[in-house]
Structure formats: structure tokens, C-alpha cells
Amino acid sequence: MLTQHYHQAFLVYVSSNIILSILAASLCAFLAPAAAGSGIPEVKAYLNGVDAQAILAPSTLFVKIFGSIFGVAAGFVVGKEGPMVHTGACVANFLGQGGSKKYRLTWKWLRHFKNDRDRRDLVTSGAAAGVAAAFRAPVGGVLFALEEAASWWRSALLWRTFFTTAVVAVVLRGFIQLCHGGKCGLFGEGGLIMFDVNSAHPAYSTPDLLVVIFLGVIGGLFGSLYNYLVDKVLRTYSIINERGPIFKVLLVMLVSFLTSCCSFGLPWLSKCIPCPPHLGDECPTIKRSGQYKNFQCPPNHYNDLASLFFTTNDDAIRNLFIAGSNKRFQFGSLVIFFVAIYFLGIITYGIAIPSGLFIPVILAGASYGRLVGSIVESFTVLDVGLFALLGAASFLGGTMRMTVSLCVILLELTNNLLMLPLVMLVLLISKSVADCFNKGVYDQIVEMKGLPYMEAHAEPYMRQLIASDVVSGPLFTFCGIEKVGNIVHTLKVTRHHGFPVIDEPPLTDAPELCGLVLRSHLLVLLKHRTFTKQRGMTGSSIMRKFKARDFAKPGSGKGINLEDLDISEDEMEMYVDLHPITNGSPFTVLETMSLAKAAVLFRELGLRHLLVVPKTPARPPIVGILTRHDFMPAHVLGLYPHLDPHK
């Protein structure tokens, strides 16, 4: 560029970006497909009770870290913040399952966390730590976990997440001090405050409030449109990605080429601007990171569009948040940048690389916020840099539909508490406007991926149904003392994880519900071959052979497989006593209970199985089992298509 060999510069730039994008895509496509995307929807679903395959596996953690590095370095319009949340959750899950036997990283003291509640708490703290590390916003991380990630919250979890994010802040501060003076490249620029906008005093009057309200409305409209287009693009990409890993890599290369063409070509549309005299050697910035890129301009001039495209995402945001007295952007440059970032962000999210949504949304919002600020600059006292901050807040509220956590994150990012009332106002307005059109972006992605996420409230039409209306069959049950062959056959022909256990004569006078037994516990019994030739109660002798940790929840990929159990024909005819491993007090509801009540009970108690029992005696002791799938709108409306989804 300095010697005006522009074609060669373009080839080097495109080649570098495509090589880095191939590295990121290859890791995702071949090693850990679950690492693609931001990971926040998957973490949110996990904390709701959906244990999807490999979303928190060690391989996903590895690919998330290095794929995110390559993806951001390749110049994609993506952020590292979403992947940081997923990374924190993966680390927490790794500790919560006691390490990894596969990679020979295990610690005995971690086995105390091998239960669902503690593991869920650890993953929640990990997600909060990811936000705190990405934005250097410890309080914002706690509020993000509370508002967006966690489905169940309690007071103990509050101080645990707060302690986690406090440790993150201390460690970050230590590394920033260690890397002071550019020892670690660009890390630590700006200290813990990433985008300091304190130089502009936020005085405002009634006309300014009208402009802020207008920004909130615009943010809601742009945000809902953004979510709609992201949903359509993701559905299109899923068709391409289903064709195999090679097509995933080719799609990433295509988007990388398009992004490189835009970021290299669009600055040519911008006119050169003379450097402010008081900046001295800071303008233009050549061969170093900075806010005044020379690009193709003559000496002592800078290209404002190149200053936004040819820099790190953090520096681009600093550029947009900077006070109007320190930097001037042309009206056309802001329009071009907004349109480019808006649509590049849409087509980039969904390709096979780790990609966050926060940074593209903040960039697009800040650009149209500064655009509005430059239009109304003549009759407002608010600085254009503060309008950029409000624009970013409005677009974040319109896409992600969060309020409290986003407000605190933005205030921690910018170190300007005086902007609190305006940020609160713009977030509430943008969220309210966008909610009229569609759901938040993470909720849409959870729904599109088919993850059975349960909302905190029951759907209105569920009040018209009772529990027995949605119970699906056939129902598989076991006797209290069951033949081994029957257990093996049932486990082979079903994928159920829970089975009712019924005691029958001569153990009882009439058939009665004994409880619920889990598939994983049955496999432990089968593996240790605790069988008897005679049908009898042998519970006490069975339990002497086991310890509690034998029935602990296995880590990712470490469970017992039925195919690995070599059970002989003679053993198939033997019996096993299921009473010792049966949950004798499962949650039950009457078959006549309202489905809406059953859904709230299921969700609030964090259940996996809810047994439906008959209202009258002289019937089989169980009607069926309700699982998460039975409460999903698609299942219920599929059974009763005449129901109105909104009534």
C-alpha cells in the first residue's frame, strides 16, 4: 500500500484472510462441529436442562479457543465475546465432571461436583466468567448469567458467580499490569475500561430525550429485522452444511472472500480527510495500530472508512465512541460502514467458525447512532460519541432483548455513569419495540436448532388440556424383580431414560407403583452382573457391592453402552432386584391435572420425568410419563391442531 502496489496488497490481504478462515473452518467442520456459532444459545439450553451432545466437551473447548482466534484474525465481522461465554462454560463443565479420563486429566476431589445441581452452578459461573473476561465487566457478567443464561437462580448462586467474576477481574488486572507498554501486543489497551467516553460531558435537555427515544425505536426496528434475516440465513446455511464438512469450509472461504473485498474495496469510496493539527505523529497511523489510517491518502491525511475496517474490532468501536471534537467522520462513510457491517454480520453468523454477535451489533449500532448524532448535532448538546454509545445500546436491546445486564456491561465498558438514565431508556424502548415483531436472537437460534427449551410460563392453550392428553405411548414398565432378558430387550428397543417400576403379587396384594428407575442405573447393574437364579428380594446384598459414586452422572462420552455388555443366554434367564436403585418417591401428578400446571411444576422443579397416575383405583397404577418433549408446542399442537397457539 505504501508503494502504491494496490493489487498486490489486495492479493496478500485476501490470501491471509482465507488461510486463517480455512484453519478456523477446518477445526469446526472436522474436529468439533458444536463449536461453531457463539455458543450462548447452547449454554442457555444446557442450563435449562437440555444436555445436548458434545456442546461442552473438551474437544469443543479446544476448537472454540483456537477457532475464535483464527476467525477474529481472519477479519470476519464476528466477536470473541460469545465464544468466551461458551469457553467459560466448557471449562466449568470439565471441572464439574471430575476432569477427563480420555485425556488423563482427573482429580479425585472434583468428584464431589459430579451431580446435576453443582455442575449446573459451575456452568452458570463459567458463563458469567466468560462475559466478565470478554468485556472486563465483572458485575455485568453476574447479571448476564442471571438475566439471560440461567433458568434457575438462588441466593447461593449469586455470591458464587460474583466471586468467580471478581477473580476474573483480579487476574485480568494482573495480566494488564504485566503486559503494560505493549509487551503482549494489543492486549490490555485501555486497562479495564475498554472504551472510555468520559471526555464528553453528557448534558441533555428535552429535545435530546426525543432524539434518544427515536434512537430506541430505530434500534428496535433494526434489531427485529436483524433477527429475522439471521434466522433466514441460518436456515439456508443449515441446508448447505448438511452436505458435509467440505461444503462448510467452502462456505467459510466464500464469506471470507466477500468480507475481504468489502473491507478493502469500500474505503476507496471515502474521501481523504486532513489530520487534526494537534495530533502530531498520531495521525496518520502507519505500520502500527491506531485510529487514523492513511490507506491511499496523501501525507497528513487519513481515510475514515479505512480507520474502521482496517483495525481491530475494539479500535473500531473506540473510533465510533470518540468525541466529535477529536475525530470527524463523513456522513457517507458512516452510511456505508453501517450497511456493510449490518449485512456482513448477518451472513457471517452461521458459518462453521466460532462467532459472537455482540461486536457486530455494537459496531452497527454505534455507526447509526453516530450518524443520527451528526444529523442533529446543530440543535443538541449531546456529543456524537455519546450518540454512538446510545445507538449501540439500542441495537443490542433490539437484537438480544436484555436490559439490566446490557446496561451495566455498557456502563462498565465506557466508564460513564452519568449516561445511566439515557442507556436505561433506550434499552427499554428498543426491547419493547422489537418484542412486537419476533423473539430475541438467542431464543430464535435455540428454537431453530430444535433444542427443547422450556419457558418459565406455560402456553395459553395448555389450559384447555389435561396431563393425560399429551402422554405418548407405548409405556414400558418393569417389575420390582425383573428378568434380565426383559431389561436388555427393553433397553435395546427404546431410547427412554426412565422406566416406572411396579410391584405385583406376590410382593403386594395388588399392582402398585414402586417408583422410577433410570437407564444409566440399570446399565450399572447389568455391567456388574448382580443377578440371581431365583426370583427374590436381594437388595441388601446388591448394595454392599456398590458405592454411591458408581451411580454418579458420567462425563461426556464416558457412559456405559449396552452394546459393550456381553450377557450370556443363561444370564438372560436370571433375575435382578431393582428396588435398591429405584427412586421410591418420584414426582407424580393426577391424570386430570391441567397441562399448564403440570408444565410449570415440571419446569420450576427442574424435572426430567413426571409420572402421571390414575385418578380412580382398580386401574393400572400408572398412566404414563411426561418428559420435556411432551410439553413442547410442536408436539402439543401436532396432537391437537385445532388449538389456537395464541389462546
C-alpha positions in Angstrom: 0.0 0.0 0.0 2.8 2.5 0.9 4.4 1.9 -2.6 1.0 2.0 -4.3 1.1 -1.6 -5.4 -2.6 -1.9 -4.6 -3.4 -5.1 -6.5 -0.6 -7.0 -4.8 -1.7 -5.6 -1.4 -5.2 -6.9 -2.1 -4.0 -10.4 -3.0 -1.8 -10.6 0.1 -4.7 -9.4 2.3 -7.3 -11.8 0.8 -4.9 -14.7 0.8 -4.0 -14.1 4.5 -7.7 -13.9 5.5 -8.7 -17.1 3.5 -5.8 -19.1 5.0 -6.9 -18.1 8.5 -10.5 -18.8 7.7 -9.7 -22.3 6.4 -7.9 -23.1 9.6 -10.9 -21.9 11.7 -13.4 -23.7 9.5 -11.4 -27.0 9.4 -11.3 -27.2 13.2 -15.0 -26.7 13.4 -16.0 -28.9 10.5 -13.8 -31.9 11.2 -13.0 -31.8 14.9 -15.9 -30.2 16.8 -19.0 -29.0 14.8 -20.6 -28.0 18.1 -18.0 -25.2 18.5 -19.5 -23.2 15.5 -21.5 -20.1 16.3 -21.5 -18.1 19.6 -22.4 -21.0 21.9 -24.6 -18.8 24.1 -27.9 -20.5 22.9 -26.4 -23.9 23.6 -25.2 -22.8 27.1 -28.6 -21.3 27.7 -30.3 -24.6 26.7 -28.0 -26.6 28.9 -28.8 -24.5 31.9 -32.5 -25.1 31.1 -32.0 -28.9 31.3 -31.0 -29.8 27.7 -27.9 -31.9 27.7 -27.1 -31.8 24.0 -24.3 -33.9 22.7 -20.7 -32.5 22.8 -21.7 -28.9 23.4 -19.4 -28.7 26.5 -16.9 -31.4 25.6 -13.1 -30.9 25.9 -12.7 -31.0 22.1 -15.3 -28.2 21.8 -13.3 -26.2 24.3 -10.1 -26.6 22.2 -11.8 -25.7 18.9 -13.7 -22.8 20.5 -10.4 -21.2 21.7 -8.3 -21.6 18.6 -11.2 -21.3 16.1 -12.1 -18.0 17.7 -8.5 -16.7 17.4 -8.3 -17.7 13.7 -11.8 -16.4 13.0 -11.3 -12.9 14.5 -7.8 -12.7 12.9 -9.2 -13.6 9.5 -11.1 -10.3 9.5 -14.7 -11.7 9.8 -17.3 -9.4 11.3 -17.5 -11.5 14.4 -16.8 -11.0 18.1 -14.9 -13.1 20.7 -17.5 -12.4 23.4 -20.0 -15.2 22.7 -17.2 -17.8 22.3 -15.8 -16.6 25.6 -19.1 -17.4 27.3 -19.0 -20.9 25.7 -15.4 -21.3 26.7 -16.1 -20.5 30.3 -19.0 -22.9 30.4 -16.8 -25.7 28.8 -14.1 -25.2 31.5 -16.7 -25.3 34.2 -18.2 -28.4 32.8 -14.8 -30.0 32.6 -14.2 -29.4 36.3 -17.8 -30.4 37.1 -17.4 -33.9 35.6 -14.2 -34.5 37.5 -11.8 -33.8 34.6 -11.4 -36.2 31.6 -10.3 -39.8 31.8 -9.8 -39.7 28.0 -7.1 -37.1 28.3 -5.9 -38.4 31.7 -6.8 -35.2 33.5 -8.7 -36.2 36.6 -8.7 -35.1 40.2 -10.4 -37.1 43.0 -11.6 -34.0 44.9 -13.7 -32.9 41.9 -16.0 -35.9 42.1 -17.9 -34.0 44.8 -19.3 -31.9 42.0 -20.5 -34.8 39.9 -24.2 -34.1 40.3 -26.6 -32.1 38.2 -27.1 -29.2 40.5 -23.4 -28.5 41.2 -22.5 -28.9 37.6 -25.2 -26.5 36.6 -24.0 -24.0 39.1 -20.4 -24.3 37.8 -21.5 -23.8 34.2 -23.5 -20.7 35.2 -20.4 -19.3 36.9 -18.4 -20.2 33.9 -20.7 -18.3 31.6 -20.6 -15.3 33.9 -16.8 -15.5 33.9 -16.7 -15.5 30.1 -18.7 -12.3 29.9 -16.6 -10.7 32.7 -13.4 -11.6 30.8 -14.6 -10.6 27.3 -16.0 -7.2 28.4 -13.9 -6.7 31.5 -17.3 -6.2 33.2 -17.5 -8.4 36.4 -20.9 -7.1 37.6 -22.2 -7.3 34.1 -21.1 -10.9 33.9 -23.2 -11.8 37.0 -26.2 -10.0 35.7 -25.9 -11.7 32.3 -25.9 -15.1 33.9 -29.0 -14.1 35.9 -30.9 -12.4 33.1 -30.0 -14.5 30.0 -28.2 -17.7 30.8 -29.6 -19.3 34.0 -33.1 -20.9 34.2 -32.9 -21.5 38.0 -31.4 -18.9 40.4 -30.9 -18.9 44.1 -29.1 -16.7 46.6 -26.1 -19.1 46.9 -25.5 -18.9 43.2 -25.4 -15.1 43.3 -22.3 -14.9 45.5 -20.7 -17.8 43.7 -20.9 -16.1 40.3 -19.9 -12.8 41.9 -16.8 -14.5 43.5 -16.0 -16.0 40.1 -16.2 -12.7 38.2 -14.2 -10.9 40.9 -11.4 -13.5 40.4 -11.6 -12.8 36.7 -11.2 -9.0 37.3 -8.2 -9.5 39.5 -6.5 -11.9 37.1 -7.2 -9.6 34.2 -5.8 -6.6 36.1 -2.6 -8.7 36.9 -2.1 -9.6 33.2 -2.7 -6.0 32.1 -0.1 -4.7 34.5 2.3 -7.5 33.3 1.7 -6.5 29.7 2.0 -2.8 30.2 3.8 -1.0 27.5 2.9 -3.3 24.6 4.8 -6.4 25.8 1.8 -8.5 24.8 0.8 -6.8 21.6 -2.6 -5.1 21.8 -3.7 -6.9 25.0 -4.7 -4.6 27.8 -5.1 -1.4 25.8 -7.4 0.9 27.7 -7.0 -1.0 31.0 -10.1 -2.4 32.5 -12.2 0.4 30.8 -12.2 -0.6 27.2 -14.0 2.4 25.6 -13.6 5.4 27.8 -16.1 8.1 26.8 -15.6 10.3 29.9 -14.2 13.2 27.8 -17.7 14.1 26.6 -20.0 15.6 29.3 -23.5 14.1 29.0 -25.6 17.2 29.5 -29.0 16.8 27.9 -32.4 18.6 27.6 -35.9 17.7 26.5 -35.2 17.8 22.7 -32.3 15.4 23.3 -34.7 13.0 25.1 -36.9 13.0 21.9 -33.8 12.0 19.8 -32.9 9.3 22.3 -36.5 7.9 22.1 -36.2 8.0 18.3 -32.9 6.0 18.6 -34.6 3.4 20.7 -37.4 2.9 18.2 -34.9 2.7 15.3 -32.8 0.2 17.3 -35.9 -2.0 17.9 -36.9 -1.9 14.2 -33.3 -2.7 13.0 -32.9 -5.3 15.7 -36.1 -7.2 14.9 -35.2 -7.1 11.1 -31.6 -8.3 12.0 -33.1 -11.3 13.9 -35.4 -12.1 11.1 -32.6 -12.1 8.5 -30.3 -14.1 10.7 -33.0 -16.7 11.1 -33.4 -17.0 7.3 -29.7 -17.1 6.7 -29.1 -19.8 9.4 -31.9 -22.0 7.8 -30.2 -21.6 4.4 -26.8 -22.4 5.8 -28.0 -25.5 7.6 -29.0 -26.9 4.2 -25.5 -26.3 2.8 -23.8 -27.5 6.0 -25.7 -30.8 5.9 -23.9 -31.8 2.7 -20.6 -32.4 4.6 -17.5 -30.8 6.1 -16.1 -29.8 2.8 -19.1 -27.6 2.0 -18.8 -26.0 5.4 -15.2 -25.0 4.6 -16.1 -23.8 1.1 -18.9 -21.6 2.5 -16.5 -20.1 5.0 -14.0 -19.3 2.2 -16.7 -17.6 0.2 -17.8 -15.4 3.1 -14.1 -14.6 3.8 -13.5 -13.5 0.2 -16.7 -11.4 0.3 -15.7 -9.8 3.6 -12.2 -9.1 2.4 -13.5 -7.5 -0.8 -15.8 -5.2 1.2 -13.3 -4.2 3.8 -10.6 -3.5 1.1 -12.8 -2.0 -1.6 -15.3 0.2 0.3 -12.6 2.6 1.8 -11.9 3.7 -1.8 -15.4 5.3 -1.8 -14.3 7.6 1.0 -12.6 11.0 0.6 -9.3 11.7 2.4 -9.6 14.0 5.5 -6.8 16.3 6.7 -5.3 15.3 10.0 -6.2 17.5 13.0 -3.1 19.6 13.7 -2.9 19.0 17.4 -2.4 15.2 17.0 1.1 15.4 15.6 2.6 12.0 14.9 -0.6 10.2 15.9 -2.2 11.0 12.5 -1.9 9.2 10.2 -1.0 5.9 11.8 1.3 3.9 9.5 2.7 0.4 10.3 1.0 0.4 13.8 -2.3 0.1 15.4 -4.2 3.4 15.6 -7.3 5.4 14.8 -6.2 7.4 11.7 -5.4 5.0 8.8 -3.7 6.5 5.8 -4.7 3.9 3.3 -4.4 5.5 -0.1 -4.4 9.1 1.1 -1.5 11.6 0.7 0.7 12.5 3.7 -1.0 14.1 6.7 -4.4 12.8 5.6 -6.5 9.8 6.8 -9.3 7.7 5.4 -12.1 7.5 7.9 -13.6 4.3 6.4 -10.2 2.5 6.4 -9.8 3.6 10.0 -13.0 1.5 10.8 -12.3 -1.5 8.5 -8.5 -1.9 8.8 -8.3 -2.1 12.6 -9.2 -4.4 15.4 -12.9 -4.6 16.5 -12.0 -2.9 19.8 -10.3 0.0 18.0 -13.2 0.4 15.5 -15.6 0.8 18.5 -13.2 3.3 20.1 -13.2 5.2 16.8 -17.0 5.4 16.8 -17.3 6.3 20.5 -14.6 9.0 20.3 -15.7 12.6 20.9 -16.7 14.7 17.9 -14.1 17.3 18.7 -11.3 14.7 18.4 -12.4 13.0 15.2 -14.7 13.7 12.2 -16.5 11.1 10.1 -18.1 11.9 6.8 -21.8 11.2 6.5 -21.4 8.9 3.6 -18.7 6.9 5.3 -21.0 6.2 8.3 -23.8 5.1 6.0 -21.5 2.8 4.0 -20.0 1.3 7.2 -23.4 0.7 8.8 -24.8 -1.1 5.8 -21.7 -3.2 5.3 -21.4 -4.2 9.0 -25.1 -4.9 9.2 -25.3 -7.3 6.3 -21.8 -8.8 6.8 -22.7 -9.6 10.4 -25.9 -11.4 9.1 -24.2 -13.6 6.5 -21.2 -14.3 8.8 -23.2 -15.7 11.7 -23.9 -19.3 11.0 -20.8 -20.3 9.1 -18.6 -23.0 10.6 -16.4 -20.8 12.8 -16.8 -19.7 16.4 -18.5 -16.3 16.1 -20.0 -13.9 18.6 -22.9 -11.4 17.9 -22.0 -8.7 20.4 -19.3 -7.0 18.4 -21.1 -6.8 15.0 -24.2 -5.5 16.8 -22.2 -2.9 18.8 -20.4 -1.7 15.6 -23.6 -1.4 13.6 -25.5 0.3 16.4 -22.6 2.7 17.1 -22.4 3.7 13.4 -26.0 4.6 13.0 -26.0 6.2 16.5 -23.1 8.5 15.4 -25.0 9.0 12.1 -28.1 10.3 13.9 -25.8 12.4 16.2 -24.2 14.1 13.2 -27.6 14.9 11.8 -29.0 16.5 15.0 -25.6 18.0 16.0 -26.7 21.6 15.4 -29.6 21.5 17.9 -28.4 19.1 20.6 -25.9 19.4 23.4 -25.0 15.7 23.4 -21.8 14.7 21.7 -21.8 12.4 18.7 -19.7 9.9 20.6 -22.4 9.6 23.2 -25.0 9.1 20.5 -22.8 6.3 19.2 -23.0 4.7 22.7 -26.8 5.1 22.7 -27.0 3.6 19.2 -25.0 0.6 20.3 -27.3 0.2 23.3 -30.5 0.4 21.2 -29.3 -2.2 18.7 -28.2 -4.5 21.5 -31.6 -4.2 23.1 -33.4 -4.7 19.8 -31.5 -7.9 18.9 -30.8 -9.6 22.3 -33.7 -8.3 24.3 -31.7 -8.0 27.5 -31.9 -4.8 29.6 -30.3 -4.8 33.1 -27.2 -6.8 32.1 -26.6 -4.9 28.9 -27.0 -1.6 30.7 -24.4 -2.5 33.3 -22.0 -4.0 30.7 -22.1 -0.8 28.7 -21.5 1.3 31.7 -18.6 -0.8 32.8 -17.2 -0.7 29.3 -17.4 3.1 28.9 -16.8 4.3 32.5 -19.7 6.9 32.2 -22.2 6.5 35.0 -23.9 9.8 34.0 -25.2 8.1 30.9 -27.2 5.6 33.0 -30.7 7.2 32.6 -30.3 7.5 28.8 -29.0 4.0 28.4 -31.8 2.6 30.5 -34.4 4.5 28.5 -33.0 3.5 25.1 -32.7 -0.2 26.1 -36.3 -0.4 27.4 -37.7 1.3 24.3 -35.7 -0.8 21.8 -36.7 -4.1 23.5 -40.3 -3.1 23.7 -40.5 -2.2 20.0 -38.6 -5.3 18.9 -40.8 -7.6 21.0 -43.7 -6.6 18.9 -42.2 -8.4 15.9 -40.2 -11.5 17.0 -38.2 -13.1 19.7 -34.6 -12.4 20.8 -31.8 -13.7 18.6 -30.7 -16.4 21.1 -34.3 -17.6 21.6 -34.7 -17.8 17.8 -31.5 -19.9 17.4 -32.5 -22.2 20.3 -35.8 -22.8 18.5 -34.2 -23.2 15.1 -31.8 -25.8 16.4 -34.7 -27.9 17.8 -33.4 -27.7 21.4 -36.4 -28.4 23.7 -36.2 -25.2 25.8 -38.9 -24.7 28.4 -40.1 -21.2 29.1 -40.9 -20.0 32.6 -44.6 -19.8 31.7 -47.0 -22.2 30.2 -48.5 -21.6 26.8 -52.1 -20.2 26.9 -53.7 -23.2 25.1 -52.3 -25.6 27.6 -55.0 -24.6 30.0 -57.5 -26.4 27.7 -55.8 -29.7 28.1 -55.0 -32.2 30.9 -51.9 -34.2 31.6 -53.2 -37.5 30.2 -54.0 -35.7 26.8 -50.3 -35.5 25.8 -48.9 -38.7 27.3 -47.4 -40.6 24.5 -47.1 -44.4 24.4 -46.3 -47.2 24.4 -45.4 -47.3 28.1 -42.6 -49.7 29.1 -42.5 -50.8 32.8 -40.5 -53.2 34.9 -41.4 -55.4 37.8 -39.7 -54.9 41.1 -37.8 -58.1 40.5 -37.3 -58.4 36.7 -35.9 -60.9 34.4 -32.5 -59.8 32.9 -33.6 -60.7 29.4 -36.6 -58.3 29.6 -34.4 -55.5 30.8 -31.9 -56.0 28.0 -34.7 -56.2 25.3 -36.4 -53.1 26.6 -33.2 -51.1 26.6 -32.5 -52.2 23.1 -35.8 -51.3 21.6 -36.2 -48.0 23.3 -34.2 -44.8 23.9 -36.1 -43.9 27.1 -34.0 -42.8 30.1 -36.6 -43.6 32.8 -38.9 -46.6 33.4 -41.7 -47.0 36.0 -41.2 -49.9 38.4 -44.4 -51.7 39.5 -44.6 -54.2 42.3 -47.1 -57.1 41.6 -48.4 -60.1 43.6 -47.0 -62.0 45.4 -44.9 -59.0 46.6 -48.0 -56.9 47.1 -51.8 -57.5 47.3 -52.4 -55.6 44.1 -50.2 -53.9 41.4 -48.8 -50.7 42.9 -46.3 -48.1 41.7 -42.9 -48.6 43.4 -41.0 -45.8 41.7 -38.8 -44.8 38.8 -35.5 -46.4 37.7 -33.0 -44.7 35.3 -31.4 -46.3 32.3 -27.9 -45.4 33.5 -28.5 -47.1 36.8 -29.8 -50.2 35.0 -26.7 -50.4 32.9 -24.5 -50.3 36.1 -26.5 -53.2 37.5 -26.1 -55.2 34.2 -22.4 -54.4 34.0 -21.7 -55.8 37.5 -24.0 -58.8 36.9 -25.8 -58.7 40.2 -28.1 -61.5 39.1 -29.8 -64.3 41.0 -31.3 -67.6 39.6 -34.3 -67.4 41.9 -36.9 -64.6 42.0 -36.4 -63.0 45.4 -35.5 -59.8 47.3 -31.7 -59.4 47.3 -31.4 -55.6 47.8 -29.1 -55.5 50.8 -26.6 -57.9 49.3 -26.6 -55.9 46.0 -25.9 -52.5 47.6 -22.9 -53.9 49.5 -21.2 -54.3 46.1 -21.6 -50.6 45.1 -20.6 -47.2 46.2 -22.5 -44.0 45.6 -20.1 -42.7 43.0 -20.7 -45.8 40.9 -24.1 -44.3 40.0 -22.8 -40.7 39.6 -23.6 -39.0 36.3 -20.8 -39.9 33.8 -18.8 -37.3 32.0 -19.1 -36.6 28.2 -18.8 -39.9 26.3 -17.9 -42.0 29.4 -21.2 -43.7 30.0 -21.8 -47.5 29.8 -23.1 -48.7 26.4 -25.5 -51.6 26.2 -23.6 -53.0 23.2 -20.4 -53.4 25.3 -22.1 -55.7 27.8 -21.7 -59.3 26.9 -24.5 -61.1 28.7 -24.9 -64.8 28.0 -28.1 -66.7 27.3 -28.1 -68.3 30.8 -27.8 -64.9 32.4 -30.7 -63.7 30.3 -32.9 -66.1 32.2 -31.8 -64.9 35.6 -33.4 -62.2 37.8 -32.3 -58.8 39.2 -33.8 -56.9 42.1 -34.5 -53.3 41.0 -35.7 -52.0 44.4 -32.3 -50.7 45.6 -31.8 -48.4 42.6 -35.4 -47.3 42.2 -36.4 -43.8 43.2 -39.3 -44.6 45.6 -40.6 -41.1 45.7 -40.8 -39.8 42.2 -42.9 -36.7 41.4 -46.4 -37.6 40.3 -49.5 -35.8 39.1 -53.0 -36.9 38.6 -54.1 -37.6 35.0 -56.8 -34.8 35.4 -54.3 -32.1 36.3 -54.2 -29.1 33.9 -51.4 -29.4 31.4 -50.4 -25.8 32.2 -50.0 -26.5 35.9 -48.0 -29.7 35.1 -45.7 -27.6 32.7 -45.0 -25.0 35.4 -44.3 -27.8 38.0 -42.0 -29.6 35.6 -40.0 -26.5 34.8 -39.8 -24.9 38.2 -38.6 -28.2 39.9 -36.2 -28.9 37.1 -37.5 -32.4 36.4 -36.7 -34.9 33.8 -39.6 -37.3 34.3 -43.1 -36.6 35.7 -45.2 -39.7 36.3 -49.0 -39.5 35.5 -51.1 -41.6 37.8 -54.8 -42.5 37.5 -57.4 -40.7 39.5 -59.5 -43.7 40.3 -58.4 -47.1 41.7 -58.9 -50.5 40.0 -56.8 -49.4 37.1 -53.1 -49.9 36.3 -51.1 -47.8 38.8 -49.5 -45.6 36.1 -51.0 -43.8 33.0 -47.7 -42.6 31.5 -44.6 -40.4 31.8 -44.4 -36.8 30.9 -40.9 -35.6 29.7 -39.7 -32.3 28.3 -40.7 -33.3 24.8 -44.4 -33.7 25.8 -44.6 -30.0 26.7 -43.1 -28.7 23.5 -45.5 -26.6 21.4 -44.8 -28.5 18.3 -45.7 -31.8 20.0 -48.9 -30.5 21.6 -50.1 -28.6 18.6 -49.3 -31.7 16.4 -51.7 -33.8 18.6 -54.3 -31.1 18.7 -54.0 -28.9 15.5 -57.4 -27.2 16.1 -56.0 -25.3 19.1 -55.1 -21.7 18.6 -51.4 -21.2 19.6 -52.2 -17.7 21.0 -55.3 -18.5 23.1 
